[in-house]
């Protein structure tokens, strides 16, 4: 390597992974690396993997091969959920120099340095450094710093729920978090960079603070006092943890947006029980109804999994009918795929893959209808939009408080400002067009 070492990162999976990648990048920068794009032939590639995707192994191998094509001499490190679950398999992929488990990944710079000190360039097998997931007890806060408008802040990690279909507890360990004071201090630091919105993320976000004798409700109440952050969002929260108190707080808060994403997974109580979820459809419907009662304009999203063992046509129809009976505004539909070491993989009544995918397709069509209806209900309304820096074919985009994607003609003065706009119509990209009153724009720019 030359005197200025370079590193590039690629992230697979969820918002939590993106926040952690940003933290890993900062740690390498502190160790003397310059962060560059993947295409710029870095000295080190870091791949942050996901275990949820159906093709985790395939995706990992594809990216390793791509890295090698870009720079055959580069050192490749692999971290993330898949790295914890399958470390030896990944280490055996030609070209991989280092695999780090969940307990080791935040010491990335140190491990890379150790590998370089004794690296055998002729070896076809990388070094896999990982410890049992039960040993993982330390919480490392993370946040992404690439977006000048919005930051994803990890406030919680791990999960104690052990749902029958999920490998996350095996990949990320038990539920843990920092303290409220530590989290507020990080939010204040993020605010100093000019970011306007923080999205709170975690594996089971609403479980924040349980090991510290604190609660998620207490956390959001304290964050709401960080006045230099104008917007907070809750990325996802389990329905059994999205209490009436949390909902009512968001409804009356200064900065928390009227936007909830609650995993449902199935509208069939029989399937929910087999999944080992901690709620039934009645509780979920009650949460949705309460949100809409106190915030009629709120946006509610749901996760749904199709094709888990035992989901016959009648059980899927229950999910479809249940979704149409409640006031959700969009869906994230996922196709169930078998995961090693989970309870579901040993269950009978396996659903054929082509049936699973067809059901996912049906739910994604339903989601499009829900989202369009949400947008249409807001036509003519005036809502605040946080505009982003990026320019797309002469337009700029942003989100309303209730999660409607808005496009307006590009105006550099709007970037990273919150402006009330009147929503007009849905364009060909599925975004809402809007008019920006001149007086409101002027007020936003001088405030």
TILUM-722344 format. One record per residue (C-alpha): residue number from 1; residue in one letter; x, y, z. Coordinates in steps of 0.001 Angstrom, whole numbers. Layout:
N
+------+------+---------+---------+---------+
! resi ! resn !       X !       Y !       Z !
+------+------+---------+---------+---------+
!  NUM !    a !       X !       Y !       Z !
...
+------+------+---------+---------+---------+
REM end
This chain:
447
+------+------+---------+---------+---------+
! resi ! resn !       X !       Y !       Z !
+------+------+---------+---------+---------+
!    1 !    x !       0 !       0 !       0 !
!    2 !    x !     982 !    3587 !    -509 !
!    3 !    x !    1229 !    6197 !    2199 !
!    4 !    x !   -2432 !    7125 !    1786 !
!    5 !    x !   -4505 !    3997 !    2188 !
!    6 !    x !   -8006 !    3941 !     776 !
!    7 !    x !  -11115 !    1950 !    1694 !
!    8 !    x !  -14514 !    1485 !      75 !
!    9 !    x !  -17692 !      61 !    1575 !
!   10 !    x !  -20773 !   -1691 !     276 !
!   11 !    x !  -23819 !   -2448 !    2393 !
!   12 !    x !  -26444 !   -5145 !    1955 !
!   13 !    x !  -29706 !   -5145 !    3886 !
!   14 !    x !  -31394 !   -2832 !    6330 !
!   15 !    x !  -31060 !     745 !    7533 !
!   16 !    x !  -29333 !    -566 !   10641 !
!   17 !    x !  -26557 !   -1984 !    8465 !
!   18 !    x !  -26147 !    1360 !    6689 !
!   19 !    x !  -25770 !    3131 !   10029 !
!   20 !    x !  -23156 !     602 !   11129 !
!   21 !    x !  -21262 !     852 !    7838 !
!   22 !    x !  -20920 !    4580 !    8394 !
!   23 !    x !  -19506 !    3929 !   11876 !
!   24 !    x !  -17048 !    1377 !   10458 !
!   25 !    x !  -15977 !    3888 !    7825 !
!   26 !    x !  -15289 !    6505 !   10486 !
!   27 !    x !  -13150 !    4009 !   12402 !
!   28 !    x !  -11003 !    3367 !    9323 !
!   29 !    x !  -10713 !    7081 !    8630 !
!   30 !    x !   -9422 !    7533 !   12178 !
!   31 !    x !   -6862 !    4800 !   11408 !
!   32 !    x !   -5564 !    6758 !    8417 !
!   33 !    x !   -7702 !    5487 !    5543 !
!   34 !    x !   -9370 !    7762 !    3029 !
!   35 !    x !  -12886 !    6672 !    2123 !
!   36 !    x !  -13459 !    6332 !   -1622 !
!   37 !    x !  -16102 !    4839 !   -3892 !
!   38 !    x !  -16032 !    1158 !   -4826 !
!   39 !    x !  -15161 !    2047 !   -8427 !
!   40 !    x !  -12025 !    3978 !   -7383 !
!   41 !    x !   -9823 !     895 !   -6880 !
!   42 !    x !   -9404 !    1112 !   -3094 !
!   43 !    x !   -6764 !    -742 !   -1124 !
!   44 !    x !   -9457 !   -2262 !    1102 !
!   45 !    x !  -13017 !   -3327 !     349 !
!   46 !    x !  -15472 !   -3837 !    3213 !
!   47 !    x !  -18716 !   -5710 !    2571 !
!   48 !    x !  -21409 !   -5430 !    5259 !
!   49 !    x !  -23714 !   -8415 !    4779 !
!   50 !    x !  -27314 !   -9293 !    5590 !
!   51 !    x !  -28808 !  -12644 !    6600 !
!   52 !    x !  -32435 !  -11798 !    5830 !
!   53 !    x !  -32100 !  -11854 !    2046 !
!   54 !    x !  -32998 !  -15122 !     332 !
!   55 !    x !  -29701 !  -15135 !   -1583 !
!   56 !    x !  -27230 !  -14012 !    1102 !
!   57 !    x !  -24503 !  -16412 !     -23 !
!   58 !    x !  -24968 !  -15585 !   -3706 !
!   59 !    x !  -24913 !  -11829 !   -3090 !
!   60 !    x !  -21790 !  -12102 !    -959 !
!   61 !    x !  -19917 !  -14069 !   -3630 !
!   62 !    x !  -21053 !  -11714 !   -6382 !
!   63 !    x !  -19713 !   -8672 !   -4564 !
!   64 !    x !  -16403 !  -10363 !   -3738 !
!   65 !    x !  -15947 !  -11167 !   -7437 !
!   66 !    x !  -16832 !   -7599 !   -8374 !
!   67 !    x !  -14286 !   -6229 !   -5897 !
!   68 !    x !  -11634 !   -8509 !   -7383 !
!   69 !    x !  -12390 !   -7335 !  -10904 !
!   70 !    x !  -12040 !   -3704 !   -9830 !
!   71 !    x !   -8770 !   -4249 !   -7945 !
!   72 !    x !   -7295 !   -7776 !   -7843 !
!   73 !    x !   -4701 !   -6633 !   -5284 !
!   74 !    x !   -7203 !   -5217 !   -2787 !
!   75 !    x !   -7798 !   -6664 !     671 !
!   76 !    x !  -11436 !   -7762 !    1168 !
!   77 !    x !  -13096 !   -7817 !    4589 !
!   78 !    x !  -16613 !   -9139 !    5196 !
!   79 !    x !  -18702 !   -8225 !    8249 !
!   80 !    x !  -22383 !   -8188 !    9203 !
!   81 !    x !  -25129 !  -10665 !   10048 !
!   82 !    x !  -24221 !  -13236 !    7415 !
!   83 !    x !  -20586 !  -13060 !    8518 !
!   84 !    x !  -21618 !  -14034 !   12056 !
!   85 !    x !  -23786 !  -16917 !   10858 !
!   86 !    x !  -21459 !  -18395 !    8205 !
!   87 !    x !  -17917 !  -17143 !    8952 !
!   88 !    x !  -15978 !  -20169 !    7757 !
!   89 !    x !  -17960 !  -20458 !    4523 !
!   90 !    x !  -17303 !  -16805 !    3707 !
!   91 !    x !  -13617 !  -17083 !    4651 !
!   92 !    x !  -13289 !  -19908 !    2105 !
!   93 !    x !  -14501 !  -17686 !    -755 !
!   94 !    x !  -11458 !  -16964 !   -2968 !
!   95 !    x !  -10347 !  -13389 !   -2472 !
!   96 !    x !  -11756 !  -12855 !    1028 !
!   97 !    x !   -9006 !  -11834 !    3441 !
!   98 !    x !  -10946 !  -11312 !    6664 !
!   99 !    x !  -14330 !  -12206 !    8144 !
!  100 !    x !  -15428 !  -10554 !   11387 !
!  101 !    x !  -18286 !  -11602 !   13631 !
!  102 !    x !  -20708 !   -9317 !   15441 !
!  103 !    x !  -18460 !   -8966 !   18496 !
!  104 !    x !  -15373 !   -8113 !   16424 !
!  105 !    x !  -16545 !   -5940 !   13532 !
!  106 !    x !  -16189 !   -2608 !   15326 !
!  107 !    x !  -12484 !   -3363 !   15768 !
!  108 !    x !  -12165 !   -3557 !   11991 !
!  109 !    x !   -9075 !   -1340 !   11645 !
!  110 !    x !   -7151 !   -3331 !   14261 !
!  111 !    x !   -8003 !   -6664 !   12633 !
!  112 !    x !   -7058 !   -5432 !    9159 !
!  113 !    x !   -3709 !   -4242 !   10503 !
!  114 !    x !   -3083 !   -7638 !   12110 !
!  115 !    x !   -3914 !   -9392 !    8847 !
!  116 !    x !   -1564 !   -7178 !    6870 !
!  117 !    x !    1213 !   -7820 !    9366 !
!  118 !    x !    1113 !  -11552 !    8703 !
!  119 !    x !    -809 !  -11860 !    5456 !
!  120 !    x !      16 !  -14752 !    3186 !
!  121 !    x !    -921 !  -13459 !    -238 !
!  122 !    x !    -847 !  -16978 !   -1604 !
!  123 !    x !   -3490 !  -18268 !     794 !
!  124 !    x !   -6931 !  -18995 !    -634 !
!  125 !    x !   -8620 !  -18909 !    2748 !
!  126 !    x !   -9214 !  -15748 !    4696 !
!  127 !    x !   -9025 !  -15271 !    8427 !
!  128 !    x !  -12350 !  -15691 !   10270 !
!  129 !    x !  -12495 !  -13989 !   13668 !
!  130 !    x !  -15740 !  -14552 !   15544 !
!  131 !    x !  -16962 !  -15423 !   19007 !
!  132 !    x !  -20184 !  -17128 !   20172 !
!  133 !    x !  -23139 !  -14793 !   19878 !
!  134 !    x !  -24006 !  -15415 !   23545 !
!  135 !    x !  -20811 !  -13541 !   24435 !
!  136 !    x !  -22039 !  -10370 !   22729 !
!  137 !    x !  -23281 !   -7983 !   25400 !
!  138 !    x !  -21763 !   -4614 !   24485 !
!  139 !    x !  -23833 !   -2001 !   22625 !
!  140 !    x !  -22097 !     137 !   20005 !
!  141 !    x !  -24119 !    3156 !   18836 !
!  142 !    x !  -23985 !    3869 !   15120 !
!  143 !    x !  -25228 !    6533 !   12744 !
!  144 !    x !  -24748 !    7306 !    9088 !
!  145 !    x !  -23078 !   10560 !    8070 !
!  146 !    x !  -23418 !   10429 !    4279 !
!  147 !    x !  -26804 !   12098 !    3980 !
!  148 !    x !  -26686 !   15792 !    4825 !
!  149 !    x !  -30452 !   15906 !    5394 !
!  150 !    x !  -31345 !   12729 !    7286 !
!  151 !    x !  -29447 !   10400 !    9627 !
!  152 !    x !  -30283 !    6866 !   10760 !
!  153 !    x !  -29330 !    6500 !   14422 !
!  154 !    x !  -29046 !    3016 !   15922 !
!  155 !    x !  -30498 !    3182 !   19431 !
!  156 !    x !  -30889 !    -563 !   20066 !
!  157 !    x !  -29399 !   -3835 !   18837 !
!  158 !    x !  -30183 !   -7540 !   19139 !
!  159 !    x !  -33459 !   -9273 !   19951 !
!  160 !    x !  -34830 !  -11563 !   22654 !
!  161 !    x !  -37940 !  -12651 !   20758 !
!  162 !    x !  -36635 !  -15710 !   18844 !
!  163 !    x !  -39442 !  -15805 !   16278 !
!  164 !    x !  -39566 !  -19176 !   14534 !
!  165 !    x !  -38539 !  -17822 !   11108 !
!  166 !    x !  -35793 !  -15393 !   12128 !
!  167 !    x !  -32011 !  -15669 !   12471 !
!  168 !    x !  -31466 !  -12157 !   13840 !
!  169 !    x !  -30956 !  -13246 !   17491 !
!  170 !    x !  -28340 !  -15720 !   16209 !
!  171 !    x !  -26640 !  -13007 !   14146 !
!  172 !    x !  -26913 !  -10027 !   16505 !
!  173 !    x !  -27355 !  -11444 !   19976 !
!  174 !    x !  -29567 !  -10397 !   22865 !
!  175 !    x !  -31362 !   -7083 !   23077 !
!  176 !    x !  -29213 !   -4217 !   24356 !
!  177 !    x !  -28928 !    -452 !   24068 !
!  178 !    x !  -27123 !    2575 !   25392 !
!  179 !    x !  -28588 !    4943 !   27947 !
!  180 !    x !  -30917 !    7843 !   27288 !
!  181 !    x !  -28184 !   10313 !   28220 !
!  182 !    x !  -25720 !    8720 !   25789 !
!  183 !    x !  -28296 !    8649 !   22985 !
!  184 !    x !  -29327 !   12278 !   23504 !
!  185 !    x !  -25671 !   13338 !   23435 !
!  186 !    x !  -25211 !   11606 !   20074 !
!  187 !    x !  -28343 !   13291 !   18721 !
!  188 !    x !  -26977 !   16662 !   19809 !
!  189 !    x !  -23715 !   15895 !   18003 !
!  190 !    x !  -25612 !   14960 !   14847 !
!  191 !    x !  -27575 !   18197 !   15093 !
!  192 !    x !  -24316 !   20160 !   15054 !
!  193 !    x !  -23647 !   18821 !   11519 !
!  194 !    x !  -26777 !   20521 !   10163 !
!  195 !    x !  -28894 !   17388 !    9772 !
!  196 !    x !  -32613 !   18136 !   10097 !
!  197 !    x !  -34054 !   14635 !   10627 !
!  198 !    x !  -33024 !   11621 !   12694 !
!  199 !    x !  -34581 !    8219 !   12092 !
!  200 !    x !  -34380 !    5963 !   15163 !
!  201 !    x !  -33495 !    2429 !   14162 !
!  202 !    x !  -32680 !    -905 !   15780 !
!  203 !    x !  -33460 !   -4591 !   15558 !
!  204 !    x !  -36282 !   -4225 !   18091 !
!  205 !    x !  -36338 !    -469 !   18582 !
!  206 !    x !  -39178 !    -348 !   21084 !
!  207 !    x !  -37200 !   -2626 !   23432 !
!  208 !    x !  -34767 !     236 !   24099 !
!  209 !    x !  -33536 !     617 !   27665 !
!  210 !    x !  -34942 !   -2527 !   29242 !
!  211 !    x !  -31551 !   -3634 !   30561 !
!  212 !    x !  -30884 !    -125 !   31909 !
!  213 !    x !  -34196 !     359 !   33707 !
!  214 !    x !  -35253 !    2918 !   31076 !
!  215 !    x !  -37995 !    2866 !   28449 !
!  216 !    x !  -38455 !    3776 !   24806 !
!  217 !    x !  -41152 !    6274 !   25803 !
!  218 !    x !  -38693 !    8040 !   28110 !
!  219 !    x !  -36128 !    8105 !   25294 !
!  220 !    x !  -38387 !    9763 !   22740 !
!  221 !    x !  -39574 !   12275 !   25334 !
!  222 !    x !  -35967 !   13345 !   25955 !
!  223 !    x !  -35070 !   13391 !   22248 !
!  224 !    x !  -38064 !   15612 !   21568 !
!  225 !    x !  -36308 !   18266 !   23670 !
!  226 !    x !  -33303 !   18352 !   21290 !
!  227 !    x !  -34658 !   21411 !   19533 !
!  228 !    x !  -31871 !   21635 !   16965 !
!  229 !    x !  -33259 !   18456 !   15384 !
!  230 !    x !  -36492 !   19420 !   13671 !
!  231 !    x !  -37715 !   15920 !   12862 !
!  232 !    x !  -37556 !   12462 !   14405 !
!  233 !    x !  -38997 !    9276 !   12928 !
!  234 !    x !  -39364 !    5806 !   14408 !
!  235 !    x !  -38126 !    3436 !   11723 !
!  236 !    x !  -39977 !     353 !   12988 !
!  237 !    x !  -41610 !    -713 !   16216 !
!  238 !    x !  -43243 !   -3998 !   17259 !
!  239 !    x !  -47022 !   -3625 !   17755 !
!  240 !    x !  -46852 !   -5015 !   21295 !
!  241 !    x !  -44318 !   -2277 !   22142 !
!  242 !    x !  -46120 !     505 !   20271 !
!  243 !    x !  -48220 !    1326 !   23314 !
!  244 !    x !  -51014 !    3865 !   23502 !
!  245 !    x !  -48639 !    6060 !   25520 !
!  246 !    x !  -46068 !    6016 !   22700 !
!  247 !    x !  -48750 !    6767 !   20105 !
!  248 !    x !  -50245 !    9588 !   22174 !
!  249 !    x !  -46815 !   11103 !   22760 !
!  250 !    x !  -46042 !   11160 !   19034 !
!  251 !    x !  -49436 !   12776 !   18384 !
!  252 !    x !  -48631 !   15725 !   20654 !
!  253 !    x !  -44842 !   15928 !   20310 !
!  254 !    x !  -42821 !   18768 !   18893 !
!  255 !    x !  -40738 !   16811 !   16421 !
!  256 !    x !  -41853 !   13183 !   16077 !
!  257 !    x !  -43454 !   12545 !   12700 !
!  258 !    x !  -46924 !   10972 !   12274 !
!  259 !    x !  -45418 !    7887 !   10653 !
!  260 !    x !  -45358 !    4375 !   12115 !
!  261 !    x !  -43973 !    1165 !   10656 !
!  262 !    x !  -45219 !   -1875 !   12577 !
!  263 !    x !  -44303 !   -5425 !   11528 !
!  264 !    x !  -47416 !   -7567 !   11093 !
!  265 !    x !  -45989 !  -10648 !    9295 !
!  266 !    x !  -49406 !  -12355 !    9016 !
!  267 !    x !  -53083 !  -11533 !    9466 !
!  268 !    x !  -53795 !  -15122 !   10532 !
!  269 !    x !  -53665 !  -15733 !   14272 !
!  270 !    x !  -52782 !  -19375 !   13668 !
!  271 !    x !  -49749 !  -18365 !   11617 !
!  272 !    x !  -48760 !  -15653 !   14115 !
!  273 !    x !  -48748 !  -18296 !   16834 !
!  274 !    x !  -46574 !  -20621 !   14743 !
!  275 !    x !  -44246 !  -17678 !   14102 !
!  276 !    x !  -44051 !  -17113 !   17880 !
!  277 !    x !  -45049 !  -13481 !   17488 !
!  278 !    x !  -45994 !  -11652 !   20696 !
!  279 !    x !  -49364 !  -10270 !   19580 !
!  280 !    x !  -52454 !  -11309 !   17656 !
!  281 !    x !  -54355 !   -9631 !   14834 !
!  282 !    x !  -56785 !   -7977 !   17263 !
!  283 !    x !  -53972 !   -6158 !   19064 !
!  284 !    x !  -52481 !   -5062 !   15754 !
!  285 !    x !  -55828 !   -3734 !   14529 !
!  286 !    x !  -56274 !   -1884 !   17824 !
!  287 !    x !  -52893 !    -166 !   17453 !
!  288 !    x !  -53688 !     931 !   13886 !
!  289 !    x !  -57112 !    2232 !   14939 !
!  290 !    x !  -55623 !    4199 !   17834 !
!  291 !    x !  -53005 !    5828 !   15606 !
!  292 !    x !  -55615 !    6898 !   13075 !
!  293 !    x !  -57937 !    8086 !   15827 !
!  294 !    x !  -55425 !   10544 !   17286 !
!  295 !    x !  -53576 !   11242 !   14007 !
!  296 !    x !  -55997 !   10769 !   11065 !
!  297 !    x !  -53322 !   11998 !    8647 !
!  298 !    x !  -50648 !    9540 !    9887 !
!  299 !    x !  -48947 !    7047 !    7593 !
!  300 !    x !  -48751 !    3425 !    8742 !
!  301 !    x !  -46588 !     774 !    7090 !
!  302 !    x !  -46519 !   -2965 !    7756 !
!  303 !    x !  -44129 !   -5867 !    7115 !
!  304 !    x !  -45725 !   -9089 !    5876 !
!  305 !    x !  -44106 !  -12472 !    5152 !
!  306 !    x !  -45740 !  -14842 !    2679 !
!  307 !    x !  -45377 !  -18599 !    2512 !
!  308 !    x !  -44283 !  -19546 !    6011 !
!  309 !    x !  -44906 !  -23234 !    6806 !
!  310 !    x !  -48611 !  -23913 !    7276 !
!  311 !    x !  -49800 !  -20872 !    5336 !
!  312 !    x !  -52367 !  -22552 !    3108 !
!  313 !    x !  -54723 !  -20667 !     801 !
!  314 !    x !  -57221 !  -19982 !    3583 !
!  315 !    x !  -54574 !  -18580 !    5945 !
!  316 !    x !  -53175 !  -16339 !    3206 !
!  317 !    x !  -56695 !  -15115 !    2422 !
!  318 !    x !  -57082 !  -14198 !    6104 !
!  319 !    x !  -53971 !  -12026 !    5801 !
!  320 !    x !  -55217 !  -10415 !    2592 !
!  321 !    x !  -58645 !   -9714 !    4072 !
!  322 !    x !  -57199 !   -8469 !    7350 !
!  323 !    x !  -54952 !   -5978 !    5572 !
!  324 !    x !  -57911 !   -4621 !    3619 !
!  325 !    x !  -59893 !   -4243 !    6863 !
!  326 !    x !  -57397 !   -1972 !    8622 !
!  327 !    x !  -56072 !    1466 !    7713 !
!  328 !    x !  -52484 !     692 !    6689 !
!  329 !    x !  -50910 !    2813 !    3955 !
!  330 !    x !  -48144 !     644 !    2480 !
!  331 !    x !  -46621 !   -2822 !    2856 !
!  332 !    x !  -43166 !   -4338 !    2779 !
!  333 !    x !  -43919 !   -7846 !    1519 !
!  334 !    x !  -41261 !  -10536 !    1885 !
!  335 !    x !  -41133 !  -14111 !     616 !
!  336 !    x !  -40321 !  -16647 !    3327 !
!  337 !    x !  -37102 !  -18573 !    2785 !
!  338 !    x !  -35676 !  -21310 !    4958 !
!  339 !    x !  -33013 !  -20323 !    7477 !
!  340 !    x !  -30679 !  -22799 !    9121 !
!  341 !    x !  -31042 !  -23218 !   12902 !
!  342 !    x !  -34545 !  -21714 !   13046 !
!  343 !    x !  -37644 !  -23501 !   14326 !
!  344 !    x !  -39628 !  -22895 !   11139 !
!  345 !    x !  -37195 !  -24825 !    8977 !
!  346 !    x !  -38201 !  -28001 !   10848 !
!  347 !    x !  -41955 !  -27452 !   10449 !
!  348 !    x !  -44200 !  -29468 !    8178 !
!  349 !    x !  -46595 !  -28020 !    5576 !
!  350 !    x !  -43928 !  -26343 !    3458 !
!  351 !    x !  -45373 !  -23946 !     879 !
!  352 !    x !  -44029 !  -24329 !   -2687 !
!  353 !    x !  -41707 !  -21452 !   -3632 !
!  354 !    x !  -43771 !  -20489 !   -6693 !
!  355 !    x !  -46834 !  -20134 !   -4435 !
!  356 !    x !  -44889 !  -18005 !   -1945 !
!  357 !    x !  -43721 !  -15663 !   -4696 !
!  358 !    x !  -47187 !  -15347 !   -6200 !
!  359 !    x !  -48571 !  -14356 !   -2794 !
!  360 !    x !  -45804 !  -11778 !   -2377 !
!  361 !    x !  -46713 !  -10368 !   -5781 !
!  362 !    x !  -50357 !  -10071 !   -4718 !
!  363 !    x !  -49409 !   -8191 !   -1549 !
!  364 !    x !  -47142 !   -5814 !   -3436 !
!  365 !    x !  -50044 !   -4983 !   -5753 !
!  366 !    x !  -52176 !   -4384 !   -2662 !
!  367 !    x !  -49441 !   -2147 !   -1232 !
!  368 !    x !  -49436 !      -4 !   -4377 !
!  369 !    x !  -53184 !     502 !   -3999 !
!  370 !    x !  -52821 !    1400 !    -315 !
!  371 !    x !  -50056 !    3909 !   -1015 !
!  372 !    x !  -51899 !    5563 !   -3874 !
!  373 !    x !  -55005 !    5911 !   -1700 !
!  374 !    x !  -52860 !    7528 !    1023 !
!  375 !    x !  -51465 !   10003 !   -1500 !
!  376 !    x !  -54900 !   10756 !   -2990 !
!  377 !    x !  -56366 !   11486 !     458 !
!  378 !    x !  -53750 !   14201 !     837 !
!  379 !    x !  -54255 !   15967 !   -2515 !
!  380 !    x !  -54998 !   19615 !   -1818 !
!  381 !    x !  -53576 !   19456 !    1698 !
!  382 !    x !  -50701 !   21634 !    2894 !
!  383 !    x !  -47943 !   19615 !    4541 !
!  384 !    x !  -44366 !   20307 !    5578 !
!  385 !    x !  -41655 !   18778 !    3363 !
!  386 !    x !  -37964 !   18321 !    4145 !
!  387 !    x !  -36235 !   18724 !     782 !
!  388 !    x !  -33063 !   16784 !     -36 !
!  389 !    x !  -29896 !   17938 !   -1795 !
!  390 !    x !  -30023 !   15454 !   -4652 !
!  391 !    x !  -31192 !   16539 !   -8089 !
!  392 !    x !  -33016 !   14089 !  -10398 !
!  393 !    x !  -33721 !   15192 !  -13985 !
!  394 !    x !  -34380 !   18800 !  -13048 !
!  395 !    x !  -36379 !   17963 !   -9903 !
!  396 !    x !  -35662 !   17675 !   -6215 !
!  397 !    x !  -37434 !   15436 !   -3750 !
!  398 !    x !  -38413 !   15275 !    -124 !
!  399 !    x !  -40849 !   13688 !    2297 !
!  400 !    x !  -43832 !   15180 !    4033 !
!  401 !    x !  -44196 !   14623 !    7756 !
!  402 !    x !  -46621 !   11777 !    6960 !
!  403 !    x !  -44260 !   10082 !    4506 !
!  404 !    x !  -45426 !   11233 !    1090 !
!  405 !    x !  -42662 !   11528 !   -1496 !
!  406 !    x !  -42816 !   14997 !   -3086 !
!  407 !    x !  -41113 !   16264 !   -6262 !
!  408 !    x !  -40767 !   19940 !   -7214 !
!  409 !    x !  -38608 !   21775 !   -9795 !
!  410 !    x !  -35034 !   21971 !   -8532 !
!  411 !    x !  -34196 !   25013 !   -6426 !
!  412 !    x !  -30899 !   24898 !   -4545 !
!  413 !    x !  -32335 !   27217 !   -1909 !
!  414 !    x !  -34803 !   24524 !    -852 !
!  415 !    x !  -32155 !   21904 !     -14 !
!  416 !    x !  -32225 !   20825 !    3652 !
!  417 !    x !  -35108 !   23157 !    4456 !
!  418 !    x !  -38565 !   22313 !    5761 !
!  419 !    x !  -41218 !   24146 !    3782 !
!  420 !    x !  -45026 !   23887 !    3770 !
!  421 !    x !  -46264 !   22930 !     300 !
!  422 !    x !  -49658 !   22311 !   -1232 !
!  423 !    x !  -49919 !   18794 !   -2615 !
!  424 !    x !  -51289 !   18734 !   -6163 !
!  425 !    x !  -51231 !   15447 !   -8079 !
!  426 !    x !  -49446 !   12095 !   -8414 !
!  427 !    x !  -46905 !   12102 !  -11249 !
!  428 !    x !  -45656 !    9278 !  -13458 !
!  429 !    x !  -42946 !    8337 !  -10936 !
!  430 !    x !  -45521 !    7847 !   -8205 !
!  431 !    x !  -44432 !   11020 !   -6401 !
!  432 !    x !  -46639 !   13939 !   -5443 !
!  433 !    x !  -46159 !   17248 !   -7212 !
!  434 !    x !  -46570 !   20367 !   -5121 !
!  435 !    x !  -46537 !   24137 !   -5188 !
!  436 !    x !  -44256 !   26066 !   -2841 !
!  437 !    x !  -45742 !   29386 !   -1719 !
!  438 !    x !  -43143 !   32129 !   -2123 !
!  439 !    x !  -43895 !   33643 !    1274 !
!  440 !    x !  -43464 !   30305 !    3019 !
!  441 !    x !  -40205 !   29660 !    1170 !
!  442 !    x !  -38830 !   33039 !    2191 !
!  443 !    x !  -39801 !   32415 !    5816 !
!  444 !    x !  -38128 !   28978 !    5761 !
!  445 !    x !  -34914 !   30408 !    4358 !
!  446 !    x !  -34563 !   33145 !    6966 !
!  447 !    x !  -35626 !   31016 !    9964 !
+------+------+---------+---------+---------+
REM end
